[in-house]
Amino acid sequence: MTTAATATGRSVHPAWWVAGVTFLALVGAAAFRAVPGVLIEPLQAEFGWSTSTISAAVGLNMALYGLTAPFAAALMERFGIRRVVVAALLVVAVGSGLTVFMTAPWQLILCWGLLVGLGTGSMAMSLVATVTGRWFVARRGLVSGVLTAGGAAGQLVFLPVVATISAAHGWRPAALGTTAAALAVVPLVAWWLRDRPSDVGAVPYGGTAADEPPRTTGNAARTALAGLALAARTRVFWLLAAGFAICGATTNGLVQPHFIPAAHDHGMPVTTAASLLALVGLFDIAGTIASGWLTDRVDPRLLLLAYYSLRGLSLFLLPPLFGSDLQASMIAFIVFYGLDWVATVPPTLALCRQHFGARAPVVFGWVFASHQLGSAAAAYSAGVVRDVTGSYDSAWYGAALLCLVAAGLSISIRRARPATAPAEEGAAAADAVVRG
């Protein structure tokens, strides 16, 4: 990807190559996030750990996955996308590889919770926000939908593969396979991923050189905290954060780790349940890309109202659908829920851009942190519900009610002004607050 070739005359804009490599990186990192839901029962069988114990490790993973995001966005501003992504993939590989040696719950928490949480959190939605913000002006909504779908669907599409390997050879080869998936992407990222359009003599897709965000050379932690200080002064941020926390609780926190054990409680084979979640991932690709396309054309607040309301309805109808035999009604739920899985991301990211301008990647990182805190709370609490009541039913119905709350929060967000100047004017004051 040379300067001369990309600046003129090449039919494929370099932004699309960057988006393609970013997609592969997100899918590679997502491989390990497919593991916990499949391996809960094998770990229980081998070590005798309770659902609550394993859910605690999953919850820590999800919390760090989110809390790392704003700092990762700031690190990408300071040191570049490529360096951060390569380091993150290596941390994911180390964390997943070390799981094969664990014998105690604290080691599970260290590997699944700490290392993989930090590694995957250093990419995820902060990477999507940074790449789309730097490389695209036109088609931002569509590209954010595609990249989000890659990361989210990757977690689910790997499920039947992990389940099959685990059933045939044990959970350790399954964990090592995900290590290989993360490592396989590292050379592609190191070779093809570029930090900015100006690095290859190009301009953002659909824009001009003036549309490329300025470089940041300050302290990464200070940048992340300044973004939070700015955003926390606004009602919009708290509405977005609360809604996105519910989004995480009702997807990554509840369905991803607990759908398979819940289905198995009703006599469904683990491999069948894993295949159903893989179908969720496939339909998520279509749903999230369509959401990105719609975000370029429709008020994002209305999209969030529709997405959360429909998700709540589907979760309310889910408990009676479980059974030992696969029925058409369960397939219908999988299709419907899959289309809505992370369709919320493109409109949420668009609202961050509208209200926070150039600081949107860092602010969105904090909004995404709330998503993962919601995921962590749901992952742990659903495990407790199962241990205490012997059923997941209360968790499903509670999640359905939360979705209705998220729908109300989203539609109450005010319309953004045509310019983002007010947000930018508050940046210097926020920086001063952080500096103390």
C-alpha positions in Angstrom: 0.0 0.0 0.0 2.3 2.8 -1.3 1.7 6.5 -1.2 1.6 6.9 -4.9 -0.8 4.1 -5.5 -3.2 5.1 -2.9 -3.2 8.8 -3.5 -4.3 8.5 -7.1 -5.5 6.1 -9.6 -6.4 3.1 -7.5 -10.0 2.1 -7.7 -10.2 0.8 -4.1 -9.8 3.5 -1.5 -7.2 2.5 1.2 -9.9 3.0 3.8 -11.6 -0.2 2.6 -8.4 -2.2 3.1 -8.1 -0.8 6.7 -11.7 -1.7 7.3 -11.1 -5.2 6.0 -8.1 -5.9 8.3 -10.0 -4.3 11.2 -12.8 -6.7 10.5 -10.5 -9.7 10.6 -8.8 -8.5 13.8 -12.2 -8.2 15.5 -13.2 -11.7 14.4 -9.9 -13.1 15.6 -10.2 -11.6 19.0 -13.9 -12.6 19.2 -12.9 -16.3 18.9 -12.0 -16.6 22.6 -15.2 -14.8 23.6 -17.1 -17.7 22.2 -15.4 -20.1 24.7 -17.0 -19.3 28.1 -20.6 -20.2 27.2 -19.6 -23.6 25.8 -17.1 -24.5 28.5 -19.2 -23.8 31.6 -20.4 -27.4 31.9 -17.0 -29.1 31.0 -15.3 -27.0 33.7 -18.0 -27.9 36.2 -17.6 -31.6 35.3 -13.8 -31.5 35.7 -13.3 -29.1 38.6 -16.6 -29.1 40.4 -16.9 -25.3 40.2 -20.3 -23.7 40.6 -22.1 -21.7 37.9 -21.6 -18.6 40.1 -17.9 -19.1 40.4 -17.4 -19.5 36.6 -19.8 -16.6 36.0 -17.7 -14.4 38.3 -14.7 -14.9 35.9 -16.9 -14.2 32.9 -18.3 -11.1 34.6 -14.8 -9.7 35.3 -13.9 -10.4 31.6 -16.9 -8.4 30.5 -16.3 -5.5 32.9 -12.7 -5.1 31.8 -13.7 -5.6 28.2 -15.7 -2.4 28.6 -13.6 -0.4 31.1 -10.5 -0.8 28.9 -12.2 0.7 25.9 -11.9 4.4 26.6 -8.2 4.1 27.6 -7.6 1.9 24.5 -9.2 4.7 22.3 -6.8 7.2 23.9 -3.8 4.9 23.4 -4.7 4.6 19.7 -4.7 8.3 19.5 -1.3 8.5 21.2 0.6 5.5 19.8 -1.4 4.4 16.7 -4.0 1.8 15.9 -1.6 -0.8 14.7 0.6 -1.0 17.8 -2.4 -1.2 20.1 -4.2 -3.9 18.1 -1.1 -6.1 17.8 -0.4 -5.9 21.5 -4.1 -6.6 22.3 -4.1 -9.7 20.1 -1.0 -11.0 21.8 -2.5 -10.5 25.3 -5.6 -12.4 24.2 -3.5 -15.3 22.9 -1.5 -15.5 26.1 -4.6 -15.4 28.3 -6.4 -18.1 26.3 -3.3 -20.3 26.0 -2.7 -20.2 29.8 -6.1 -21.6 30.6 -5.0 -25.1 29.7 -2.8 -25.1 32.8 -5.4 -23.8 35.3 -6.5 -25.9 38.3 -8.0 -23.3 40.6 -10.8 -20.7 40.3 -8.3 -17.8 40.8 -6.4 -18.9 37.7 -9.7 -18.9 35.7 -10.3 -15.3 36.9 -6.7 -14.4 36.0 -6.9 -15.9 32.4 -10.5 -15.5 31.4 -11.2 -12.4 33.5 -8.1 -10.3 33.6 -5.9 -11.1 30.6 -8.5 -11.8 27.9 -10.7 -9.0 29.3 -7.9 -6.4 28.9 -6.9 -7.8 25.5 -10.3 -7.9 23.9 -11.3 -4.6 25.5 -8.3 -2.9 23.8 -10.0 -3.5 20.5 -13.7 -4.0 20.4 -15.9 -0.9 20.0 -13.1 1.6 20.6 -11.3 0.2 17.5 -14.5 0.6 15.5 -15.0 4.2 16.6 -11.4 5.1 15.9 -11.2 3.5 12.4 -14.5 4.9 11.2 -13.8 8.3 12.7 -10.4 8.6 11.0 -10.9 6.8 7.7 -14.5 7.5 6.7 -16.7 10.5 6.2 -19.2 8.9 3.8 -20.6 5.5 4.8 -19.7 5.8 8.4 -22.9 4.2 9.6 -22.6 1.3 7.2 -18.9 0.6 8.0 -19.5 0.8 11.8 -22.3 -1.7 11.2 -20.1 -4.1 9.3 -17.2 -3.9 11.8 -19.6 -4.3 14.8 -21.2 -7.3 13.1 -17.8 -8.9 12.6 -16.8 -8.6 16.2 -20.2 -9.7 17.6 -20.9 -12.4 15.1 -17.4 -13.8 15.5 -18.2 -14.6 19.1 -21.2 -16.6 18.1 -20.1 -18.2 14.8 -17.2 -19.8 16.6 -19.5 -21.5 19.1 -20.3 -24.7 17.2 -16.7 -25.1 16.3 -15.6 -24.7 19.9 -18.5 -27.0 21.1 -17.6 -29.7 18.6 -13.9 -29.7 19.5 -14.7 -29.7 23.2 -17.1 -32.6 22.8 -14.6 -34.7 20.8 -11.3 -33.8 22.3 -11.9 -31.8 25.5 -12.0 -28.2 26.5 -8.2 -27.6 26.3 -7.8 -28.1 22.6 -10.8 -25.8 22.1 -9.1 -23.1 24.1 -5.8 -23.5 22.2 -7.7 -23.2 19.0 -8.9 -19.8 19.9 -5.3 -18.9 20.8 -4.3 -19.8 17.3 -7.2 -17.7 15.8 -5.9 -14.6 17.6 -2.3 -15.2 16.6 -3.2 -15.8 13.0 -4.5 -12.2 12.6 -1.3 -10.6 14.0 0.7 -10.6 10.8 -2.2 -9.1 8.8 -2.6 -6.3 11.3 1.2 -5.6 11.4 1.4 -5.5 7.6 -1.8 -3.9 6.4 -3.3 -1.8 9.2 -2.4 1.9 8.9 -3.1 4.6 11.5 -4.3 7.5 9.3 -5.1 8.3 5.7 -2.3 10.9 5.6 0.2 8.0 6.4 -0.4 6.7 2.9 -1.0 10.0 1.1 -4.8 9.7 1.1 -7.7 11.5 2.6 -10.7 10.0 4.5 -13.2 8.2 2.3 -15.8 10.7 1.1 -14.0 13.6 2.7 -11.0 15.9 2.5 -7.7 16.2 4.4 -9.5 18.6 6.8 -11.8 15.8 7.9 -8.9 13.7 9.4 -8.9 14.2 13.1 -5.8 16.0 14.5 -3.1 13.9 16.1 -3.0 13.7 19.9 0.3 13.6 21.7 -0.8 14.0 25.3 -1.1 11.4 28.1 -3.4 8.6 27.1 -5.0 8.2 30.6 -5.5 12.0 30.8 -7.2 12.0 27.4 -9.6 9.2 28.4 -10.4 10.9 31.8 -10.9 14.3 30.1 -13.4 12.7 27.7 -15.3 11.3 30.7 -15.2 14.6 32.5 -16.6 16.3 29.5 -19.3 13.7 28.8 -20.4 13.3 32.4 -21.6 16.9 32.5 -24.3 16.1 29.9 -27.6 14.4 30.2 -27.1 12.8 26.8 -24.1 10.8 28.0 -26.0 9.3 31.0 -29.0 8.4 28.9 -26.7 6.7 26.3 -24.7 4.9 29.0 -27.8 3.6 30.9 -29.4 2.4 27.7 -26.2 0.7 26.5 -25.7 -0.9 29.9 -29.1 -2.6 29.4 -28.0 -3.5 25.9 -25.0 -5.4 27.3 -27.0 -7.0 30.1 -29.5 -8.5 27.6 -26.9 -9.7 25.0 -23.3 -10.4 26.1 -24.2 -10.7 29.8 -27.3 -12.9 29.6 -27.8 -14.7 26.3 -24.2 -15.3 25.3 -22.9 -17.2 28.4 -26.2 -18.6 29.7 -28.3 -19.6 26.7 -26.5 -22.9 26.2 -26.7 -23.9 29.9 -30.4 -22.9 29.9 -31.1 -24.9 26.9 -29.2 -27.9 28.3 -31.4 -27.6 31.5 -34.4 -28.5 29.2 -32.6 -31.4 27.6 -31.2 -29.8 24.5 -27.7 -31.0 23.5 -24.9 -28.5 24.0 -23.9 -28.7 20.3 -27.4 -28.0 19.2 -27.7 -25.0 21.5 -24.3 -23.7 20.3 -25.4 -24.0 16.7 -28.5 -21.9 17.5 -26.2 -19.2 19.0 -24.1 -19.4 15.8 -27.2 -18.7 13.8 -27.8 -15.6 16.0 -24.3 -14.5 14.9 -25.1 -15.0 11.2 -28.4 -13.1 11.3 -26.6 -10.5 13.4 -24.4 -9.7 10.5 -27.4 -8.9 8.3 -29.1 -7.0 11.1 -26.2 -4.9 12.1 -25.2 -4.0 8.6 -28.8 -3.0 7.8 -28.8 -0.9 11.0 -25.7 0.9 9.9 -27.3 1.6 6.5 -30.4 2.9 8.3 -28.3 5.0 10.7 -27.1 7.0 7.7 -30.7 7.8 6.9 -33.0 7.6 10.0 -33.0 9.4 13.3 -30.8 7.1 15.5 -33.1 7.7 18.5 -36.0 6.1 16.7 -33.9 3.2 15.7 -32.9 2.6 19.3 -36.6 2.8 20.4 -37.5 0.1 17.9 -34.5 -2.2 18.7 -34.9 -2.2 22.4 -38.7 -2.6 22.3 -38.5 -5.6 19.9 -35.6 -7.2 21.9 -37.7 -7.0 25.1 -40.7 -8.6 23.4 -38.5 -11.5 22.1 -36.9 -12.2 25.5 -40.4 -12.2 27.2 -41.5 -14.9 24.8 -38.3 -17.0 25.1 -38.7 -19.2 28.3 -41.6 -21.3 27.0 -39.7 -22.1 23.8 -37.0 -24.1 25.5 -37.3 -27.9 25.1 -35.4 -31.1 24.3 -36.6 -30.9 20.7 -35.8 -28.1 18.3 -39.1 -26.4 17.4 -39.9 -23.9 14.6 -40.8 -21.3 17.3 -37.2 -21.5 18.7 -35.8 -21.0 15.2 -38.1 -18.0 14.8 -36.7 -16.5 18.0 -33.1 -17.1 16.9 -33.7 -15.3 13.6 -35.6 -12.4 15.2 -33.2 -12.0 18.1 -30.1 -12.3 15.8 -31.2 -9.4 13.6 -31.4 -7.3 16.8 -28.2 -8.6 18.6 -26.0 -5.5 18.3 -28.0 -3.4 15.9 -27.9 -0.8 18.6 -24.2 0.0 18.1 -24.4 2.1 14.9 -27.1 4.5 16.1 -25.4 4.8 19.5 -22.1 5.6 17.9 -23.9 8.1 15.6 -25.4 9.9 18.6 -22.0 10.1 20.3 -20.6 11.7 17.1 -23.5 14.1 16.9 -23.2 15.3 20.5 -19.4 15.0 21.2 -17.7 15.7 17.9 -14.0 14.8 17.6 -14.1 13.3 21.1 -16.6 10.7 20.1 -14.3 7.7 20.1 -13.2 8.3 23.7 -16.7 9.2 24.9 -18.1 6.1 23.1 -15.5 4.1 24.9 -17.0 5.2 28.2 -20.5 4.5 26.9 -19.3 1.0 25.8 -17.8 0.6 29.3 -21.3 0.9 30.7 -22.4 -1.7 28.2 -19.9 -4.2 29.6 -20.6 -3.3 33.2 -24.2 -4.2 32.4 -22.9 -7.4 30.8 -20.8 -8.3 33.9 -23.7 -7.7 36.3 -26.1 -9.8 34.2 -23.5 -12.6 33.7 -23.0 -13.0 37.4 -26.6 -12.4 38.5 -28.0 -14.8 36.0 -25.7 -17.5 37.4 -26.8 -16.7 40.9 -30.5 -16.9 39.8 -29.8 -20.3 38.3 -28.1 -21.6 41.4 -30.8 -20.2 43.8 -34.0 -21.0 41.9 -32.9 -23.9 39.7 -34.1 -22.0 36.5 -33.1 -19.0 34.3 -36.8 -17.9 33.8 -36.6 -14.9 36.2 -33.5 -13.7 34.4 -35.2 -13.8 31.0 -38.3 -11.9 32.2 -36.2 -9.3 34.1 -34.1 -8.7 31.0 -37.3 -8.1 28.9 -38.5 -5.4 31.3 -35.1 -3.7 31.3 -35.3 -3.5 27.5 -38.4 -1.4 27.8 -36.6 0.9 30.1 -33.8 1.3 27.6 -36.3 2.1 24.8 -37.7 4.9 27.0 -34.2 6.3 27.8 -33.2 6.3 24.1 -36.2 8.2 22.8 -35.8 10.8 25.5 -32.4 11.9 24.2 -32.6 15.4 22.7 -31.8 16.1 19.1 -28.2 17.1 18.5 -27.5 20.6 17.3 -26.1 20.9 13.7 -22.7 21.8 15.0 -20.7 20.1 17.8 -19.1 23.3 18.9 -20.6 23.3 22.4 -19.0 20.0 23.2 -15.7 21.1 21.9 -15.8 24.3 23.8 -16.1 22.3 27.0 -13.0 20.2 26.2 -10.5 22.6 27.6 -12.4 22.9 30.9 -12.7 19.2 31.1 -8.9 18.8 30.6 -8.4 21.3 33.4 -10.6 19.3 35.7 -8.6 16.2 35.0 -5.3 17.9 35.6 -6.7 19.1 38.9 
